[in-house]
Structures are given as C-alpha cells and as structure tokens.
Amino acid sequence: MGSVTIPIKEILNILSGCIASKESWETIILNYRLPKALTAVLVGSGLSISGLLMQTLFRNPLAGPFVLGISSGASLGVALLILGSGLFGGVFLSVGFSNWGLAIAASLGAFLVLSAVIITANRVRDTMSILIIGLMFGSLTSSVISVLSYFSSSEQIKQYVFWSFGSLGNLSWNELSVFSIIYALGIIGTFLIIKPLNSFLLGENYAKSLGINIKRSRNIILLITSLLTGVITAFAGPIAFIGLAVPHIAKLVFTTSNHKILLPATAIIGAIVLLICDLIAQLPTSEFTLPINAITSLFGAPIVIWLLVRKKKIYV
C-alpha cells in the first residue's frame, strides 16, 4: 500500500513474475515497496530478538536493545559525518549524503562502542555493571552529539534529525543484501545459545552449575545484540520501542520463558508489528509519510506503561 493505489491482482501478477498493466506499477512494487517490506521484517524481528536477549541477560523487563550504547555509538558516527563535515572538509560532506556513507559511519561508531563494552565486560564480574556502563556510554555519545549540533548549521542539523527519525524505505537491493547477510549471522548465532539463555533466567550461579561458561556466553550475547542493533541502526536509523515492547507481547501471548519458543515467536511478532507500524506511517492514498520512530513510540509506550500499571507476571 502507498500513495499510488495498485490493484491486488496487479500486485500478485508482479510478484509472480508476470507483466503488469503499467510499467510504473512494476517499478513501485519491485524497487520500493518490496524492499521496504523486507526491511521492516528484518528490522522488526532483529530489534525484538535483541531486546529479548538483553532482558534475559540482565533479568530486567525494561532492558532493550539500545541499553549497551551501541545505537548511540552509531548515532555518533553519523553525527560526526554530517554535523562534523565542516571540520573534515567537502569530501566527507559529499559522502555523508549517500546511504553507504551513513551506513559505514554508523557501523564504525557502533563498532567502537561495542569494543569498549566488550573490553569493559571482561573486567567486571557483575552483569548489572555492564548495563550501567552501557548507559554511561550512551550518555557520553549523546553529549558529544549535542556539542556537534551546537556548532553545526541548520541544514546539517536538519539532515541529522531526518536520519534520527528512522526510515525503512531508503535501501536498494544491494544494500538490503548486505543487511540480510549480517542479520542472518546474528540470528544463527542466537539460536546456537538457547541453552545458556534459558539457564541465565535462574541466575548466573545456576548457569555455572549446568556447566555454562558465564563470561564466554555473556560476551556472545553482547556480540550478537551489538551486531543486530548496529546493522539495523546503520541501515534504518535508530528505531525505538520495538525491542522493548515486543518481547513482552510474546511472553504474554505464549506464557513461557523457554527461548526455543520465545525466539521465533518474538521474531515473528516483531516483524508483524513493524509492518503494521509502517503501514500506519505510510498513510495509504496520501503523499505524506510519518516518521516510523513516531509510530513505534506511540505503539510501544502505552504497552510498556500498561504492563507496569497492571503488574502482570512477566517471564524474565
């Protein structure tokens, strides 16, 4: 669906490889709407699984995929490229207007914060200390972005703000291919650590009694979460609340804490939720598209508030 109304029969013909009545319809479906829908599926499921991993590791129902500061690191990379372009010269400014330039800058920023978090995680024994350190990294990068914004032009600030809104419709097939490969690596890694995830639910001492290597398992969880969160932020921008709200929805629907069920359930619900949010943001038959971040926040915030007020049992 979108600003141009295309009959369902024509959409099915295009997706099945048949020739459409209008060539423009085929271009819209294959080069814009289909990549956008696939991006929504990857982003929604990836953020939801990242949120589930963080809530399991920290045993905190309010932990999300961005608590490690990885998204803030990606935002800092983009801010340095866009807001700091005046310091780096015209070459960096021209690169900053390309999707690849933004993705590379965000990936480098996310990698730097990830490296700092992993190094710190190996120096502390308490898992909650990692959570606090991640939040401090997020605050630090936010303060640097604020300083850069203060010295930037209105045009640079506008471009950065538009990126921070998040977008699912800016990826080409080449960019989506790279995104999908990195996403697949993260998902495969997630399903290989189901046993450690289930054991973490009962505490680290119980996990040790089962023969789980706490430090290695913790590092793997942090690495997978950072990989998924970093690549999603790099290609789609920072998208809020999906990673925080969807794991709770899956737990309420399936009433289980077994990750063999929760992981696929969370991924599917996350994909569905973000597709619905994107559909609302698209405003069918309208030329306007609302920021996806605004819609996900409007959807996620009431759910989290409702969960806290109701105080229903949440499996963590």
BALOLUM-352837 format. One record per residue (C-alpha): x, y, z; residue number from 1; residue in three letters. Coordinates in steps of 0.001 Angstrom, whole numbers, plus 500000, padded with zeros to 6 digits. Example, Ala and Ser with C-alpha at 12.3 -4.5 7.8 and 13.67 -1.06 7.14 Angstrom:
<nodes>
      x      y      z  nr rest
 512300 495500 507800   1  ALA
 513670 498940 507140   2  SER
</nodes>
This chain:
<nodes>
      x      y      z  nr rest
 500000 500000 500000   1  MET
 501061 503563 499462   2  GLY
 500255 506897 497836   3  SER
 499656 505143 494483   4  VAL
 496724 502713 494501   5  THR
 497636 499426 492793   6  ILE
 495022 496631 492450   7  PRO
 495785 493472 494436   8  ILE
 495559 491392 491233   9  LYS
 498289 493507 489652  10  GLU
 500479 493187 492769  11  ILE
 500182 489382 492684  12  LEU
 500999 489363 488955  13  ASN
 504122 491460 489537  14  ILE
 505314 489311 492451  15  LEU
 504767 486132 490412  16  SER
 506861 487478 487537  17  GLY
 504048 488405 485161  18  CYS
 503958 491680 483222  19  ILE
 501929 494450 484878  20  ALA
 499401 496645 483092  21  SER
 501591 499677 483851  22  LYS
 505372 499664 483909  23  GLU
 505355 502263 486705  24  SER
 503452 499861 488965  25  TRP
 506132 497220 488473  26  GLU
 508843 499742 489373  27  THR
 506984 500830 492507  28  ILE
 506429 497266 493738  29  ILE
 509828 495744 492935  30  LEU
 512123 498702 493617  31  ASN
 510362 500401 496513  32  TYR
 507565 498571 498303  33  ARG
 509018 495049 498333  34  LEU
 512470 496133 499644  35  PRO
 510707 498314 502211  36  LYS
 508524 495426 503423  37  ALA
 511536 493093 503668  38  LEU
 513457 495778 505560  39  THR
 510557 496085 508012  40  ALA
 510604 492315 508582  41  VAL
 514364 492247 509213  42  LEU
 514377 495353 511428  43  VAL
 511307 494338 513446  44  GLY
 512497 490798 514116  45  SER
 516117 491836 514726  46  GLY
 515285 494544 517258  47  LEU
 512778 492275 519027  48  SER
 515298 489446 519402  49  ILE
 517951 491917 520596  50  SER
 515525 493188 523234  51  GLY
 514756 489642 524363  52  LEU
 518473 488858 524702  53  LEU
 519079 491956 526826  54  MET
 516066 491298 529068  55  GLN
 517278 487727 529596  56  THR
 520918 488629 530230  57  LEU
 520149 491428 532709  58  PHE
 516935 489811 534014  59  ARG
 515341 493244 533701  60  ASN
 511979 493655 531907  61  PRO
 512859 497239 530955  62  LEU
 516147 496393 529238  63  ALA
 516163 496924 525484  64  GLY
 518497 496556 522505  65  PRO
 519887 500072 522983  66  PHE
 520989 499783 526639  67  VAL
 524579 498927 525635  68  LEU
 525001 502276 523918  69  GLY
 525540 500614 520510  70  ILE
 522796 502673 518882  71  SER
 524223 505828 520455  72  SER
 527627 504899 519022  73  GLY
 526068 504520 515573  74  ALA
 524343 507882 516004  75  SER
 527677 509424 516982  76  LEU
 529286 508062 513809  77  GLY
 526557 509620 511671  78  VAL
 526718 512864 513674  79  ALA
 530481 513109 513091  80  LEU
 529903 512594 509364  81  LEU
 527009 515045 508992  82  ILE
 527435 517580 511793  83  LEU
 531219 517448 511771  84  GLY
 531540 517645 507994  85  SER
 532700 521248 508240  86  GLY
 535721 520047 510229  87  LEU
 536584 517209 507836  88  PHE
 536140 519005 504511  89  GLY
 533959 518728 501440  90  GLY
 534898 515118 500628  91  VAL
 533286 513843 503833  92  PHE
 530286 516091 503246  93  LEU
 529642 514567 499829  94  SER
 529982 511040 501216  95  VAL
 527562 511904 504009  96  GLY
 524684 512340 501582  97  PHE
 524906 508720 500364  98  SER
 523252 505760 502076  99  ASN
 526535 503850 502063 100  TRP
 528353 506765 503694 101  GLY
 525802 506927 506515 102  LEU
 525813 503136 506953 103  ALA
 529611 502946 507139 104  ILE
 529822 505854 509589 105  ALA
 527120 504314 511794 106  ALA
 528815 500894 511665 107  SER
 532172 502345 512702 108  LEU
 530577 504245 515585 109  GLY
 528706 501138 516737 110  ALA
 531893 499030 516477 111  PHE
 533903 501456 518614 112  LEU
 531287 501419 521385 113  VAL
 530960 497631 521082 114  LEU
 534728 497247 521526 115  SER
 534650 499451 524611 116  ALA
 531706 497495 526089 117  VAL
 533326 494092 525428 118  ILE
 536650 495204 526954 119  ILE
 534830 496569 529999 120  THR
 532660 493436 530304 121  ALA
 535775 491294 530636 122  ASN
 536999 493452 533514 123  ARG
 533837 493324 535644 124  VAL
 532079 490302 537086 125  ARG
 528706 491843 537815 126  ASP
 526315 491773 534845 127  THR
 524432 494814 536128 128  MET
 527659 496812 535968 129  SER
 527700 496215 532205 130  ILE
 524192 497667 531988 131  LEU
 525235 500801 533863 132  ILE
 528409 501147 531774 133  ILE
 526365 500819 528572 134  GLY
 524026 503577 529724 135  LEU
 527030 505774 530548 136  MET
 528468 505228 527052 137  PHE
 525080 506269 525663 138  GLY
 525077 509446 527757 139  SER
 528651 510228 526712 140  LEU
 527924 509900 522994 141  THR
 524719 511936 523367 142  SER
 526667 514776 524958 143  SER
 529207 514752 522093 144  VAL
 526335 514882 519571 145  ILE
 524851 517851 521450 146  SER
 528168 519720 521226 147  VAL
 528428 518967 517491 148  LEU
 524846 520154 516978 149  SER
 525592 523444 518703 150  TYR
 528355 524275 516213 151  PHE
 526533 522976 513119 152  SER
 524476 524766 510506 153  SER
 520694 524450 510348 154  SER
 520965 522363 507159 155  GLU
 523305 519857 508821 156  GLN
 521085 519603 511897 157  ILE
 518053 519074 509657 158  LYS
 519755 516214 507803 159  GLN
 520806 514537 511063 160  TYR
 517320 514901 512564 161  VAL
 515752 513307 509485 162  PHE
 518163 510373 509821 163  TRP
 517313 510033 513525 164  SER
 513610 509658 512632 165  PHE
 514430 506243 511162 166  GLY
 513413 505028 507721 167  SER
 512585 501672 506179 168  LEU
 512317 502821 502571 169  GLY
 515808 504028 501667 170  ASN
 517508 500694 500923 171  LEU
 518376 499432 497463 172  SER
 518583 495717 496706 173  TRP
 522388 495828 497068 174  ASN
 522174 497459 500495 175  GLU
 519423 495052 501531 176  LEU
 521644 492102 500525 177  SER
 524487 493255 502790 178  VAL
 521970 493946 505581 179  PHE
 520451 490453 505196 180  SER
 523820 488662 505389 181  ILE
 524842 490394 508635 182  ILE
 521326 489902 510042 183  TYR
 521461 486166 509218 184  ALA
 524772 485778 511065 185  LEU
 523229 487337 514178 186  GLY
 520093 485181 514024 187  ILE
 522058 481947 513518 188  ILE
 524247 482821 516500 189  GLY
 521153 483467 518617 190  THR
 519682 480024 518026 191  PHE
 523014 478422 518972 192  LEU
 522900 479851 522511 193  ILE
 519395 478807 523564 194  ILE
 520690 476658 526454 195  LYS
 522764 479486 528028 196  PRO
 519827 481877 527594 197  LEU
 517446 479544 529437 198  ASN
 519996 478989 532196 199  SER
 520539 482740 532699 200  PHE
 516863 483071 533667 201  LEU
 517610 481421 537015 202  LEU
 520780 483352 537718 203  GLY
 524470 483009 536995 204  GLU
 525109 480554 539848 205  ASN
 522538 478143 538386 206  TYR
 524080 478583 534942 207  ALA
 527509 477702 536359 208  LYS
 526073 474545 537929 209  SER
 524971 473462 534441 210  LEU
 528496 473883 533148 211  GLY
 527825 477150 531288 212  ILE
 530868 479358 530729 213  ASN
 529422 482627 532052 214  ILE
 531972 485039 530601 215  LYS
 532004 483446 527141 216  ARG
 528221 483186 526964 217  SER
 527831 486773 528135 218  ARG
 530282 488010 525505 219  ASN
 528470 486062 522773 220  ILE
 525112 487561 523810 221  ILE
 526619 491056 523850 222  LEU
 528249 490475 520456 223  LEU
 525053 489187 518812 224  ILE
 522958 492008 520253 225  THR
 525509 494569 519146 226  SER
 525731 493029 515674 227  LEU
 521953 493129 515152 228  LEU
 521428 496542 516755 229  THR
 524426 498057 514980 230  GLY
 523500 496904 511471 231  VAL
 519849 497886 511948 232  ILE
 520773 501366 513174 233  THR
 523296 501709 510348 234  ALA
 520803 500936 507580 235  PHE
 517447 502030 509067 236  ALA
 518370 504555 511750 237  GLY
 517503 504354 515463 238  PRO
 514016 502827 515779 239  ILE
 512607 502941 519301 240  ALA
 510396 500740 521485 241  PHE
 510099 497687 519203 242  ILE
 512898 495894 521051 243  GLY
 511436 496834 524422 244  LEU
 507732 496137 523862 245  ALA
 507605 493103 521528 246  VAL
 509379 490581 523846 247  PRO
 506736 491336 526489 248  HIS
 503946 490786 523967 249  ILE
 505448 487399 523030 250  ALA
 505745 486395 526698 251  LYS
 502154 487398 527378 252  LEU
 500834 485558 524310 253  VAL
 502763 482311 524797 254  PHE
 503105 482427 528623 255  THR
 506500 480753 528597 256  THR
 510109 481609 529316 257  SER
 511547 478864 527079 258  ASN
 513690 480529 524418 259  HIS
 513043 477700 521964 260  LYS
 509544 479154 521716 261  ILE
 510232 482786 522572 262  LEU
 512944 483426 519972 263  LEU
 510884 482531 516864 264  PRO
 507719 483979 518420 265  ALA
 509421 487280 519219 266  THR
 510920 487473 515726 267  ALA
 507567 486865 514002 268  ILE
 505610 489264 516236 269  ILE
 508313 491921 515830 270  GLY
 508140 491649 512045 271  ALA
 504336 491874 512085 272  ILE
 504275 494822 514481 273  VAL
 506772 496877 512462 274  LEU
 504917 496096 509216 275  LEU
 501721 497395 510830 276  ILE
 503539 500490 512133 277  CYS
 504967 501112 508662 278  ASP
 501516 500732 507140 279  LEU
 500153 503353 509547 280  ILE
 503121 505657 508923 281  ALA
 502681 505373 505155 282  GLN
 499175 506902 505355 283  LEU
 497740 504951 502365 284  PRO
 496410 507091 499476 285  THR
 498293 510054 500964 286  SER
 501533 511596 499706 287  GLU
 502816 512065 503253 288  PHE
 504827 509543 505284 289  THR
 505125 509922 509045 290  LEU
 508452 509143 510786 291  PRO
 508489 505446 511662 292  ILE
 510005 506295 515060 293  ASN
 506939 508328 515973 294  ALA
 504584 505449 515187 295  ILE
 506630 502790 517022 296  THR
 506822 505019 520099 297  SER
 503082 505663 520010 298  LEU
 502595 501900 519836 299  PHE
 505273 500808 522302 300  GLY
 504988 503370 525097 301  ALA
 501343 502578 526050 302  PRO
 502136 498852 526119 303  ILE
 505077 499302 528498 304  VAL
 503004 501627 530708 305  ILE
 500121 499141 530708 306  TRP
 502475 496316 531700 307  LEU
 503887 498311 534599 308  LEU
 500500 499503 535849 309  VAL
 498876 496106 535557 310  ARG
 501953 494406 537079 311  LYS
 501151 491219 535251 312  LYS
 503665 488417 535634 313  LYS
 506448 488944 533089 314  ILE
 508700 485994 532397 315  TYR
 512303 487151 532612 316  VAL
</nodes>
